[in-house]
Amino acid sequence: MAMDAEKDKPLPPSFDDNAKTENNNNNDQQPDLDQDLPQNHEVDSPSSRGPPSDADSKPGNDNGSEIKAEEELAEIKLEEESSPLPPDLNKVSEEIDQYISLLSSTSKNDDQPTQPDLPIFVEQFINLVVAKIDNYDSGDSPVRWSRLTDEDSASFLEAVDRVSSLSNALSQFSSEEKYAYSINSIGGVLQRAMSYVEEEFKSLLEDYKINNSDQSNNTRNDAKLKQSKSSISKEESDQNPHPESSPAKESNIPGYSEETLSSLIRLSNFMITGGYETECCQEYFVVRRNALEESIHKLGFEKYSIDDVHKMQWESLEREIEAWIKTFKQCAMVQLSSERKLSGTIFSDHPSISESLFGSLSHGVLIQLLNFAEAVALTKRAAEKLFKFLDIYEALRDVLSEIDNLFSEEEWVKEIKTEASMIRSLLGETMISIFNEIENSIKSDTGKNTVPGGAVHPLTKYTMNYLEYACEYKETLEQVFREHQKIERADSATGSEFDYNSQTQNHNNEKVKQSPLQAQIIKIMDLLDANLEGKAKLYKDHALSSIFMMNNGRYILKKIRGCNEINSLMGDTWYRRKSSDLRQYHKGYQRETWGKLLSCLNPEGLSVNGKVSKPLLKERFKSFNTMFDEIHKTQSNWVVGDEQLQSELRVSISQMVIPAYRSFLGRYSQVFTPGRQTEKYVKFQPEDIETYIDELFDGNARKKP
């Protein structure tokens, strides 16, 4: 049959779809679509003609041989002229369109008892499409979609679309045995074409990964594009009659050029309308998920299981938290916006698909990040973790607020907000528990070892530095304590709840409203004061006990004045009360140390019968000298680290001692015989006293001459 003859005739390796065929007798007549479907045309073939006669081949007849040769040449020429040229795709496509229209108006239950055989142009059309696919999808070296001209790509998609329409039109006759083979063949061609389109769609999407080597600038630049273009093989370049003379323009979507986006839009629409929505969405989701995970990795965040997080040393976990915060903010506030723009652009004709894909991608990457935050929140609580917990808490609060503003209409946002709210609750409860443990650690610090020289106690330094650092998060901590005001107190004998939103009384017995955080900080400060008072009693020297309290008190006040946040929490009333306490310790120190010394300079009892008793006077000077030597020796080893407090103490001592000593010395020094006696009992001049006082509290006693 002619159909078989056409099938056996090999197609040329290349052809022009727009070329017009001539002298094609088989295609001169269009099928009458109102009548029965056209039957196959018989085409003469060389095998249909008989062999040459014996007369034409008799030996010895030279003229006959010449005549025979001429006849054979004429016969070959006639044969070539009568052979049909390769069918034209455009012409056959018109016939296919008419045929599809006829099939669409034809029902299997029409009056025709039997459907006619498929016309020959159906097989011709399929062969032409297969040849076109072979030209593009040639095994290991397929022609990349980005190298096709607009004309070539449009022609390919139009041909495949026509195959899809033909397949759909013939599907109503799938039970007809004589159609089964053709329907399966057409389905196979469609599957192969769609596989090529799917692979090219994936390849274009992955072009983001190929060219995105710099995370700080995830848009493709012209230089990278040129480099990528130059790597294409010469064979592939030869296939493209219109090579690009300039780089692709960048789009406003990071990672893809305008040309790439245009191709992605065409291919996605083609796959979806062609019944390959699932494959299209799957490829898009996998590629973009991988791209997001690659971006997360480049930002420094690694994916860890809960067990991995719990086994990690805190120093290592701190670094991972910092990377997580950076990644979470970048991903949620920047990358998701770009991701939404990308899906909205590629699937602009299918908004429901765009939202579904964007939601799935966003949900997946955010859940992965939230899982890490949850694992951190469930680690064993410790005071040093407070600040990283606060960082995570703030990131969750700020980022989720931004997500809510940008994507509030999305269904997936609700689940993300619920998950994040749960993690914030875990963190909030843990942070309040940490403050509770700080209280307990202060109360339990009952060591019996004193700090040498009455210096600032390590507990004071740790507590104040901790609170100072914590109060840099004042607003966040206020929020944490408002949302978690009532927790079960570990120090409560009844296990009842403690209300942080409490009131306190000032010195005028007036009730003052306190914020939850303020009440917590004041409670810690009160516990610290009580602890320090207990530690001060460990010093046998009451004067040193006062120095210890002054050192610690001044350190506390200096920290509070140096931090606006904690200063505003403690308030002026508390600060004045604490300053008053320090003045009392100062007075106690002067009384214990220098008051006893000044008793040696008291003139009472020195006169007997109106005359100064030299023995008593000698005893007074000896007592003063001995006592002052001891004070200098001892208190030069005492430590007052705060320069201002050290200066205040020295000045107050000098003002108290030197005038009294100068007056006493001027009044009674002439009683002694000038010379050795005076030198023996008057050991110090007022200037010497002042010099030695300036050597007090530096922690390094100097031996006096």
KARADA-V685180 format. One record per backbone hydrogen bond with DSSP energy under -1.0 kcal/mol. NH is the residue of the N-H (numbers start at 1). CO is the residue of the C=O. Records with the same first field share a line. If there is no record, write none. Layout:
# KARADA-V685180
NH->CO + CO
This chain:
# KARADA-V685180
5->1
6->2
7->3
8->4
9->5
19->16
25->23
27->24
35->32
48->45
57->54
62->60
65->61
66->62
67->63
68->64
69->65
70->66
71->67
72->68
73->69
74->70
75->71
76->72
77->73
78->74
79->75
80->76
81->77
82->78
83->79
92->88
93->89
94->90
95->91
96->92
97->93
98->94
99->95
100->96
101->97
102->98
103->99
104->100
105->101
110->107
122->119
124->120
125->121
126->122
127->123
128->124
129->125
130->126
131->127
132->128
133->129
134->130
135->131
136->132
137->133
138->136
139->137
141->138
143->136
147->144
148->145
153->149
154->150
155->151
156->152
157->153
158->154
159->155
160->156
161->157
162->158
163->159
164->160
165->161
166->162
167->163
168->164
169->165
170->166
173->170
174->171
176->173
179->176
183->179
184->180
185->181
186->182
187->183
188->184
189->185
190->186
191->187
192->188
193->189
194->190
195->191
196->192
197->193
198->194
199->195
200->196
201->197
202->198
203->199
204->200
205->201
206->202
208->205
210->206
211->207
212->208
213->211
217->214
225->221
226->222
227->223
228->224
229->225
230->226
232->229
237->233
238->234
240->237
251->256
256->253
258->249
261->257
262->258
263->259
264->260
265->261
266->262
267->263
268->264
269->265
270->266
271->267
272->268
273->269
274->270
275->272
276->271
280->276
281->277
282->278
283->279
284->280
285->281
286->282
287->283
288->284
289->285
290->286
291->287
292->288
293->289
294->290
295->291
296->292
297->293
298->294
299->295
300->297
301->296
309->305
310->306
311->307
317->313
318->314
319->315
320->316
321->317
322->318
323->319
324->320
325->321
326->322
327->323
328->324
329->325
330->326
331->327
332->328
333->329
334->330
335->330
336->331
338->334
339->335
340->336
341->337
342->338
343->339
344->340
345->341
346->342
347->343
348->345
350->347
354->350
355->351
356->352
357->353
358->354
359->355
360->356
361->357
362->358
363->359
364->360
365->361
366->362
367->363
368->364
369->365
370->366
371->367
373->369
374->370
375->371
376->372
377->373
378->374
379->376
385->382
386->383
389->385
390->386
391->387
392->388
393->389
394->390
395->391
396->392
397->393
398->394
399->395
400->396
401->397
402->398
403->399
404->400
405->401
406->402
407->403
410->407
416->412
417->413
418->414
419->415
420->416
421->417
422->418
423->419
424->420
425->421
426->422
427->423
428->424
429->425
430->426
431->427
432->428
433->429
434->430
435->431
436->432
437->433
438->434
439->435
440->436
441->437
442->438
443->439
444->440
446->444
454->451
455->452
461->457
462->458
463->459
464->460
465->461
466->462
467->463
468->464
469->465
470->466
471->467
472->469
473->470
474->471
477->473
478->474
479->475
480->476
481->477
482->478
483->479
484->480
489->496
492->489
498->487
502->500
504->512
506->510
509->506
512->504
514->502
519->515
520->516
521->517
522->518
523->519
524->520
525->521
526->522
527->523
528->524
529->525
530->526
531->527
532->528
533->529
534->530
535->531
536->532
537->533
538->535
539->536
545->541
546->542
547->543
548->544
549->545
550->546
551->547
552->548
553->549
554->550
555->551
556->552
557->553
558->554
559->555
560->556
561->557
562->558
563->560
567->563
568->564
569->565
570->566
571->567
575->571
576->572
577->573
578->574
579->575
580->576
581->577
582->578
583->579
584->580
585->581
586->582
587->583
588->584
589->585
590->586
591->587
592->588
593->589
595->590
597->593
598->594
599->595
600->597
601->598
602->599
606->603
608->611
611->608
613->606
617->613
618->614
619->615
620->616
621->617
622->618
623->619
624->620
625->621
626->622
627->623
628->624
629->625
630->626
631->627
632->628
633->629
634->630
635->631
636->632
637->634
639->453
640->697
646->642
647->643
648->644
649->645
650->646
651->647
652->648
653->649
654->650
655->651
656->652
657->653
658->654
661->657
662->658
663->659
664->660
665->661
666->662
667->663
668->664
669->665
671->668
678->673
679->675
680->676
681->677
682->678
683->681
689->685
690->686
691->687
692->688
693->689
694->690
695->692
696->693
697->635
699->638
700->636
